[in-house]
Amino acid sequence: MEKKKRIVFYDNLNGPHEAQVRENAALTPEQCWAAFQRMKRLHEFLFKRPEKRAERILIEKPSWK
């Protein structure tokens, strides 16, 4: 069961970072792996995988000569 999200007000700019570090330290290795896989799928969905390029170099005469 997931926790309900709530709005948190921080006193300084370091507050969100510290909160995330504490939250991640409480995760089990299985939860870390699941979170990693979820972020990996999201990244691949947003940015797509790059196409493989040919690994050879073609040297041709320039068109203006």
Number of C-alpha atoms within 10 A of each C-alpha: 3 4 5 5 6 6 5 8 8 10 8 7 8 9 13 14 10 11 12 10 11 11 10 12 10 10 12 10 9 9 12 14 12 12 13 12 12 11 12 12 12 12 12 11 10 9 8 10 9 7 6 6 6 6 6 6 6 5 6 6 6 6 5 4 4
